[in-house]
Amino acid sequence: MPIVFTDSWISESRKRYEKHKNIYRPLVYFAATSDDIIFKSIRDQIETVLALLPLKQQRVLVQRLRSKDNFQTTYNEVIVGYLLSRMGFQIEYEKAINGKTPDWYVNDNDRNVFVVEVISCNLNDKQVAEDKQATDLIDRIGQIPHDYVLSLSLTNAMGKLDQKHNVVISEAIEKWLKDDKPMTGYQHLFGDINIEVLTRNSGYSNVLTMSTLRTTWVDPVQLHNRIQKKIYEYGSMMRDSTIPFVMAVVPDYRTGFTHTDFSEFVSKSELSTDTSSGRRTTLLSGGLWVSRNTDGNWRLTFVSNPKAVNALPESTIRILNSLY
């Protein structure tokens, strides 16, 4: 029996967004309604995790997972819980510890516990909006019935796209291809969009595009500050207990944030001096890098932090390094 993706809620989601174009439908709509194998697996992962949790925790997650504004970050939290449970850990969602509620309270079979706080490394709202408009323009150009492969690039880094201009630009490109019949290597400027003909007469029914319009990235400094802020936020909890604190990062591939970046952040997390031993330590016990493989499956990679004041037991580290 589904907990989140009930028939009634799926039907409600279809009705709510049935008149919207795909680029204006939120991710939660596709997660609920799509038959694509990726979205089917998302539904299965979510339902698997929620079935492990008590009713009170289920209700919190159901509300968040059905929200178009909260679905992505909540799903990222859920996928971390899913991977940990697959490793044999017992998980509890937002268990209160010294006044704090980290995302996951994790227990292994040897009664070793640690907590995990999840950070989503996503595009900001402005970048998401720009990405949608770039997708809209590329889709429109892809409907032009001419046998060309075109390269698209922005000539102005501050250039902006919107639906009205996308219509104008795509119509102008279609007219250019029809009237001028440009040869390979020809270029033309449409507003801030530079178009170059890569090939023609290759047997395609519609235009194909090679685009750099959607190139985005996350500022590593800002992400480092977010991680450090979380360490401060949970500092009192970690100092008042011996529970290891682990930070999990789930990056959107479009951000360009890498495992190497994260490993450096873990190793350089702010240090303090233990007054009794004089040893330089950190409150961050380790990190979990959570990403998709090229086949669409999730992978969890543990990043150790030997300077942690509350170190993870070796038995726990072996489990974290064993399966993913």
Protein Blocks (a to p, Z undefined) as FASTA:
>chain_A
ZZklgfklmmmmmmmmmmpcfklpcfklmmmmpcbfklmmmmmmmmmmmmmpcfklmmmm
mmmmmpmklmmmmmmmmmmmmmmmmnopacdehiaeehiacfbacddfkopacddddddd
dddfklmmmmmmmmmmmmmmmmpccddddddddfbfkbccdfklmmmmmmmmmmmmmmno
paehiacdehjaccddfbgheopabdcdddfklgccddfklmmmmmmmmmmmmmmmmmmp
cbdcdddddddfklopafklmmmmmmmgccdddfklopacdfbfbdcdddddfkopacdd
ddddfkbfbdcdfklmmmmmmmZZ
